[in-house]
Amino acid sequence: MKDIKYKDYYWQNDLLRLRAMRPEDWEEHYYNLFDSKARRLLQYELELPPTIKDAKAMTEKFAYFDPESGRLMFTIESLAGEVVGALNLCGIDEKNGTFGIGIQVGRDYRGQGYGTAAMRILLNYAFNERRLNKFNVSVLEGNIASETMMKKLGCVQEGIRRQTVFTNGKYMNEILFGLTREEFLG
């Protein structure tokens, strides 16, 4: 196969590249399932102990942008080709122009700008290619990293759903953020 020239590739920036999730991405996913603190903030619950079978099934389900999966799942790679995380475009409501994005940056790559950079690529796609108008997301209280990233992206805190998530023996709040196309484009 020819060497791929990424110079004008839409799905990358100066830090990372997005690509379709592939079944072989299961290993990095499995590795990150053992970070219970981060997984609780992402999933809003404590997950059962990870299995290789479940990790493989998840990556197979979402591989290659399968339309039956209900979401567009991307793998985040460093420009050197290391898998650093995953994100997905989900909850798309074409009629009302709303959508969500889920993201997890691997434990070894957090705090290096990968999450924000990946989000910017996917937000640009959603707003400027899919003609969507509003990004909606909730963050579990105490998830300072995600809250900081949402603010850095220009998201506006729109409210708080009080005591809607029960995890770790207590009820917790969801912090609601939103970003319109107009706000994103500035």
C-alpha positions as CSV (number, residue, x, y, z in Angstrom):
1,M,0.0,0.0,0.0
2,K,1.2,3.5,-0.7
3,D,2.2,5.8,2.1
4,I,-0.7,8.0,3.1
5,K,-0.1,11.7,2.8
6,Y,-1.9,13.4,5.7
7,K,-0.9,17.0,4.9
8,D,-4.5,18.1,3.9
9,Y,-6.4,15.5,5.9
10,Y,-9.5,16.9,7.5
11,W,-9.5,14.5,10.5
12,Q,-6.3,15.7,12.1
13,N,-4.5,18.7,13.6
14,D,-1.0,19.4,14.8
15,L,-1.5,17.0,17.8
16,L,-3.6,14.1,16.7
17,R,-5.6,12.2,14.1
18,L,-9.1,10.7,14.2
19,R,-9.8,7.4,12.5
20,A,-12.5,4.8,12.5
21,M,-12.5,2.5,15.5
22,R,-11.2,-1.0,14.5
23,P,-11.7,-4.3,16.3
24,E,-8.0,-4.4,17.2
25,D,-8.5,-1.3,19.3
26,W,-9.9,-3.5,22.1
27,E,-6.6,-3.7,24.0
28,E,-6.4,0.0,24.8
29,H,-10.1,0.0,25.7
30,Y,-9.6,-3.0,28.0
31,Y,-6.5,-1.3,29.7
32,N,-8.6,1.8,30.5
33,L,-11.5,-0.2,31.9
34,F,-9.3,-0.7,35.0
35,D,-9.4,3.0,35.8
36,S,-12.6,2.8,37.9
37,K,-12.5,6.4,39.0
38,A,-12.4,7.7,35.4
39,R,-15.0,5.1,34.2
40,R,-17.4,6.2,37.0
41,L,-17.2,9.8,35.8
42,L,-17.7,8.7,32.2
43,Q,-20.5,6.1,32.7
44,Y,-22.1,7.5,35.9
45,E,-21.8,4.1,37.5
46,L,-19.4,1.5,38.8
47,E,-19.0,-1.1,36.0
48,L,-18.6,-4.8,36.7
49,P,-15.0,-6.2,36.4
50,P,-13.7,-5.9,32.8
51,T,-13.5,-8.9,30.5
52,I,-11.5,-9.3,27.4
53,K,-14.6,-10.7,25.7
54,D,-16.6,-7.5,26.5
55,A,-13.8,-5.2,25.4
56,K,-13.6,-7.0,22.1
57,A,-17.4,-7.0,21.6
58,M,-17.5,-3.2,22.2
59,T,-14.9,-2.4,19.6
60,E,-16.4,-4.8,17.1
61,K,-19.8,-3.3,17.6
62,F,-18.6,0.2,16.9
63,A,-15.9,-0.5,14.4
64,Y,-15.9,1.1,10.9
65,F,-18.8,3.4,11.6
66,D,-21.4,0.7,11.5
67,P,-24.7,2.6,11.0
68,E,-26.6,0.1,13.2
69,S,-24.5,1.1,16.2
70,G,-26.3,4.5,16.6
71,R,-23.1,6.4,16.9
72,L,-20.0,7.4,15.0
73,M,-17.1,6.0,17.0
74,F,-13.6,7.4,16.4
75,T,-10.2,6.3,17.7
76,I,-7.9,9.2,18.7
77,E,-4.3,8.6,17.6
78,S,-1.2,10.6,18.3
79,L,0.5,11.7,15.1
80,A,3.0,8.9,15.9
81,G,0.1,6.3,15.6
82,E,-0.4,5.6,19.3
83,V,-4.0,5.1,20.4
84,V,-4.7,7.8,23.0
85,G,-8.5,7.5,23.4
86,A,-11.8,7.4,21.7
87,L,-14.7,9.7,21.1
88,N,-18.1,9.5,19.4
89,L,-20.8,11.5,17.8
90,C,-24.1,10.3,19.3
91,G,-27.7,11.3,20.1
92,I,-28.1,13.0,16.7
93,D,-31.5,14.6,16.3
94,E,-31.5,15.7,12.7
95,K,-34.9,17.4,13.0
96,N,-33.8,19.7,15.8
97,G,-30.1,19.8,15.0
98,T,-28.9,18.6,18.4
99,F,-26.2,16.0,19.2
100,G,-23.9,14.8,21.9
101,I,-20.2,13.7,22.0
102,G,-18.8,11.1,24.3
103,I,-15.0,11.0,24.9
104,Q,-12.4,9.1,26.9
105,V,-8.8,9.9,26.8
106,G,-6.6,7.0,28.0
107,R,-5.1,7.3,31.5
108,D,-1.6,7.6,30.1
109,Y,-2.5,10.6,27.9
110,R,-4.6,12.8,30.0
111,G,-3.7,16.5,30.6
112,Q,-1.8,16.7,27.3
113,G,-4.5,18.5,25.2
114,Y,-5.7,15.4,23.3
115,G,-9.3,15.7,24.5
116,T,-9.8,19.3,23.6
117,A,-8.1,18.9,20.2
118,A,-10.2,15.9,19.3
119,M,-13.4,17.6,20.4
120,R,-12.6,20.6,18.2
121,I,-12.3,18.4,15.1
122,L,-15.6,16.6,15.9
123,L,-17.5,19.8,16.8
124,N,-16.3,21.4,13.5
125,Y,-17.6,18.3,11.6
126,A,-20.9,18.3,13.4
127,F,-21.5,22.1,12.9
128,N,-20.0,22.6,9.5
129,E,-20.5,19.4,7.6
130,R,-23.6,17.8,9.2
131,R,-25.4,21.2,9.6
132,L,-26.2,20.5,13.3
133,N,-26.9,23.4,15.5
134,K,-26.5,22.5,19.2
135,F,-24.1,20.3,21.2
136,N,-25.5,19.1,24.5
137,V,-23.6,17.4,27.2
138,S,-23.8,16.6,30.9
139,V,-20.8,16.2,33.3
140,L,-21.0,14.5,36.6
141,E,-20.3,16.8,39.5
142,G,-16.6,16.4,40.5
143,N,-15.4,15.7,37.0
144,I,-13.2,18.8,37.0
145,A,-11.3,17.7,33.9
146,S,-14.4,17.4,31.7
147,E,-15.9,20.6,33.2
148,T,-12.7,22.5,32.4
149,M,-12.6,21.1,28.9
150,M,-16.2,22.1,28.1
151,K,-15.5,25.6,29.3
152,K,-12.3,25.7,27.2
153,L,-14.4,24.7,24.1
154,G,-16.7,27.6,24.8
155,C,-19.6,25.6,26.2
156,V,-22.0,27.5,28.4
157,Q,-23.3,26.0,31.7
158,E,-27.0,25.8,31.2
159,G,-28.1,24.3,34.5
160,I,-27.8,21.5,37.0
161,R,-29.9,18.4,37.4
162,R,-29.9,17.9,41.1
163,Q,-29.3,14.5,42.6
164,T,-30.1,12.5,39.5
165,V,-27.2,10.1,39.6
166,F,-26.7,7.5,42.4
167,T,-23.1,6.3,42.5
168,N,-20.5,5.6,45.2
169,G,-23.2,5.6,47.9
170,K,-24.6,9.0,47.2
171,Y,-26.8,11.1,44.9
172,M,-24.8,13.4,42.6
173,N,-25.7,16.3,40.3
174,E,-25.3,16.5,36.6
175,I,-23.9,19.8,35.3
176,L,-25.5,20.6,31.9
177,F,-23.5,22.3,29.2
178,G,-24.4,23.4,25.7
179,L,-22.7,25.0,22.7
180,T,-24.5,26.4,19.6
181,R,-23.0,26.5,16.1
182,E,-22.9,30.3,16.4
183,E,-21.0,30.2,19.6
184,F,-18.5,27.7,18.2
185,L,-17.8,29.7,15.1
186,G,-17.5,32.9,17.2
